[in-house]
Amino acid sequence: MSDRRPLPLRYPEDIEHLDGAANSLLRIPRCRTCDRRFWPPGPVCPHDFTSDIGWDTDPGTGRVNSWVRFHKQYFAGDEVPYIVVQVRLDSGPNITTTWAGDAEPVIGEPVSVSFRTVDEHTPLPEFGPVVRECSR
C-alpha cells in the first residue's frame, strides 16, 4: 500500500481538463468535425477518428448512471468506504469520479459537479446531488 494517493499525471490530452479544474471548471473535449463531446480525452475523436479536437466548459450536470462502494484502502490516506460514480453528463459523455454526497447515490438521480482539492495545488471534479435552493 502506498503512503498517499498518486496525483494525476499531466498527459497532453489531460492538461486542459486539469487546468480547468484548477479554476473550478469542468472542461470536456469536443470534436470540431462531428460536434460530439467525449470522455476520456484522447488525441482523436472516438466517434469519427478526426484529430480536430477543441474543449468546452461543461455545465457539470447529469444523472447517476452507475456506482460502486470501495471497502479496500488502496492508499494510506484514503478513508474507506468511499463511493465512485459514473455520471452521464447532460452534454453526452459518461465520466467516472468520486461521490460528494452524504447518502448513497440513486441511479437516475440528478447530480452536479463540485471540486475537491486532493493536495494544496490539485482540485479534481467530483459529483453529488443537485443542491436545490429554497424559495422564501
Buried (B, 14 or more C-beta within 10 A) or exposed (E): EEEEEEEEEEEEBBEBBBEBBEEEBBBBBBBEBEEBBBBBBBEBBEEEEEEEBEBBEBEBBBBBBEBEEEEEEEEEEBEEEBBBBBBBBEBBBBBBBBBBBEEEBEEEBBBBBBBBEBEEEEBBBBBBBEEEEEEE
